[in-house]
Amino acid sequence: MERLLPTGHVRHIGVSNFSPAQLDELLANSTNPPFAHQMELHPYLQQVAWLQWHANHGIHVTAYSPLANSNPTYGGPGVGATPALLDNAVVNDIARQSGCTPATVALAWGMSRGTSVIPKSQRKERITENFGAGECAMGYEAFERLEEVGRKYLHRFNNPSEDWGVPLYGGLDDA
């Protein structure tokens, strides 16, 4: 991939779902660090230390599944004891107090951390709603409450480790 950079065929190289050990190995054996790392991030999987590691190394983070378990791929809303993020009482209370929707609260939270968020939707009204996240202003207390939500419901929804027979996400929250 690095050889493509000087050709102009690519402008940036990125990775997805790397563990700390995998990313350390990549950095030790490459000339150009990845520009971005795409990973699952949402209020239920905040990965604060991992996010800080990326900031320290100049690697941008893109959050996929920023609305957590609202994606039917992960078994649908409310898997196990984890309530659907968009139905979470704290998220809904913050949405009411800030004049936002639960989805825009989650997306604004993600953007406030310096990450790009890439919610998935096919419905025009939800896409329009998601764009409103940039206008969702929350106070410090809201962010503190969302941190607590993350501690209480820590959960990674995209983890095919067992199905694939490969230990993924070693050294990360909810590996």
C-alpha positions as CSV (number, residue, x, y, z in Angstrom):
1,M,0.0,0.0,0.0
2,E,2.8,2.4,0.8
3,R,4.2,2.1,-2.7
4,L,0.9,3.5,-4.0
5,L,1.3,6.9,-2.2
6,P,4.0,8.4,-4.6
7,T,2.0,7.2,-7.7
8,G,-1.0,9.4,-6.7
9,H,-3.4,6.5,-7.0
10,V,-4.1,6.9,-3.3
11,R,-3.8,10.0,-1.0
12,H,-4.0,8.2,2.3
13,I,-3.7,4.7,3.8
14,G,-6.0,3.6,6.5
15,V,-6.6,0.5,8.6
16,S,-9.6,-1.0,10.4
17,N,-10.0,-2.9,13.6
18,F,-6.3,-3.2,14.4
19,S,-5.4,-4.2,17.9
20,P,-2.6,-2.3,19.8
21,A,-0.1,-5.1,19.0
22,Q,-1.0,-5.1,15.3
23,L,-0.8,-1.3,15.0
24,D,2.6,-1.3,16.9
25,E,3.9,-3.9,14.5
26,L,2.6,-1.9,11.5
27,L,4.3,1.3,12.7
28,A,7.5,-0.5,13.4
29,N,7.6,-2.0,9.8
30,S,6.3,0.9,7.7
31,T,7.5,4.2,6.5
32,N,4.1,5.9,6.5
33,P,1.8,5.6,9.4
34,P,-1.9,5.0,8.6
35,F,-3.8,8.3,8.2
36,A,-6.9,6.9,9.8
37,H,-8.1,3.9,11.8
38,Q,-11.7,2.9,11.6
39,M,-13.2,1.1,14.6
40,E,-16.3,0.5,16.5
41,L,-16.9,3.5,18.9
42,H,-20.0,4.7,20.6
43,P,-21.1,5.6,24.1
44,Y,-21.2,1.9,25.1
45,L,-17.6,1.4,23.8
46,Q,-15.7,4.6,24.5
47,Q,-12.1,3.2,24.4
48,V,-10.7,6.4,25.9
49,A,-7.1,5.2,26.3
50,W,-7.0,3.8,22.7
51,L,-8.4,7.0,21.3
52,Q,-5.7,9.0,23.2
53,W,-3.0,6.6,21.8
54,H,-4.1,7.5,18.3
55,A,-4.1,11.2,19.1
56,N,-0.5,10.9,20.4
57,H,0.5,9.1,17.2
58,G,-1.3,11.5,14.8
59,I,-3.7,8.9,13.5
60,H,-7.2,10.0,12.9
61,V,-10.0,7.8,14.2
62,T,-13.3,7.1,12.3
63,A,-16.1,5.6,14.4
64,Y,-18.3,3.1,12.7
65,S,-21.5,2.0,14.4
66,P,-21.6,5.2,16.3
67,L,-25.3,4.5,17.3
68,A,-24.2,1.2,18.9
69,N,-26.7,-1.6,18.9
70,S,-29.3,0.1,16.6
71,N,-27.8,-1.9,13.8
72,P,-29.8,-5.1,13.2
73,T,-26.5,-6.8,12.1
74,Y,-25.6,-7.0,15.8
75,G,-28.8,-8.7,16.8
76,G,-31.0,-5.6,16.9
77,P,-31.7,-3.2,19.7
78,G,-31.5,-4.2,23.3
79,V,-29.2,-7.3,23.0
80,G,-28.9,-9.0,26.3
81,A,-28.9,-6.7,29.3
82,T,-27.7,-3.8,27.2
83,P,-30.6,-1.5,26.3
84,A,-30.6,-0.1,22.7
85,L,-28.5,3.1,22.9
86,L,-31.3,5.2,21.3
87,D,-33.7,3.9,24.0
88,N,-31.2,4.4,26.9
89,A,-32.9,6.5,29.6
90,V,-29.8,8.7,30.1
91,V,-29.3,9.3,26.4
92,N,-33.0,10.3,26.0
93,D,-32.8,12.6,29.1
94,I,-29.8,14.4,27.6
95,A,-31.6,14.6,24.3
96,R,-34.6,16.2,25.9
97,Q,-32.5,18.7,27.9
98,S,-30.4,19.7,24.9
99,G,-33.2,19.9,22.4
100,C,-31.6,17.1,20.3
101,T,-32.6,13.5,19.4
102,P,-30.9,10.5,21.0
103,A,-29.1,9.8,17.7
104,T,-27.8,13.3,17.4
105,V,-26.6,13.1,21.1
106,A,-24.6,10.0,20.3
107,L,-23.2,11.5,17.1
108,A,-22.3,14.8,18.7
109,W,-20.6,13.0,21.5
110,G,-18.5,11.1,19.0
111,M,-17.6,14.2,17.1
112,S,-16.7,16.1,20.3
113,R,-14.0,13.5,20.8
114,G,-12.3,14.4,17.5
115,T,-13.5,11.4,15.7
116,S,-15.3,11.2,12.4
117,V,-18.6,9.3,12.8
118,I,-20.2,7.3,10.0
119,P,-23.7,6.3,10.9
120,K,-25.5,4.0,8.5
121,S,-29.0,4.7,7.2
122,Q,-31.0,4.3,4.1
123,R,-33.9,6.5,5.2
124,K,-33.8,10.1,4.1
125,E,-35.3,11.4,7.4
126,R,-32.6,9.7,9.5
127,I,-29.9,10.9,7.2
128,T,-31.2,14.5,7.6
129,E,-31.5,14.0,11.4
130,N,-27.9,12.7,11.6
131,F,-26.6,15.9,9.9
132,G,-28.2,17.8,12.8
133,A,-25.6,16.4,15.1
134,G,-23.3,19.3,14.4
135,E,-25.9,21.6,15.9
136,C,-26.5,19.5,19.1
137,A,-24.9,21.4,21.9
138,M,-24.5,19.6,25.2
139,G,-23.0,20.8,28.5
140,Y,-20.2,19.3,30.5
141,E,-22.6,17.4,32.7
142,A,-24.1,15.6,29.7
143,F,-20.6,14.3,28.8
144,E,-20.0,13.1,32.3
145,R,-23.3,11.2,32.2
146,L,-22.4,9.6,28.9
147,E,-19.1,8.5,30.4
148,E,-21.0,6.8,33.2
149,V,-23.3,5.1,30.5
150,G,-20.1,3.7,29.0
151,R,-18.9,2.3,32.2
152,K,-22.2,0.7,33.0
153,Y,-22.9,-0.8,29.6
154,L,-19.4,-1.4,28.2
155,H,-20.1,-3.6,25.2
156,R,-18.5,-4.3,21.8
157,F,-21.2,-5.4,19.3
158,N,-19.0,-6.2,16.3
159,N,-16.9,-9.0,17.5
160,P,-16.6,-12.0,15.2
161,S,-13.7,-13.6,17.2
162,E,-15.6,-16.7,18.2
163,D,-17.1,-17.3,14.8
164,W,-13.8,-16.8,13.0
165,G,-11.8,-18.6,15.6
166,V,-9.4,-15.7,15.8
167,P,-8.8,-13.6,19.0
168,L,-9.5,-10.1,17.9
169,Y,-9.2,-6.8,19.8
170,G,-6.5,-8.0,22.2
171,G,-5.7,-5.3,24.8
172,L,-8.8,-3.3,24.1
173,D,-12.0,-2.6,26.1
174,D,-14.5,-5.5,25.9
175,A,-12.1,-7.7,23.8
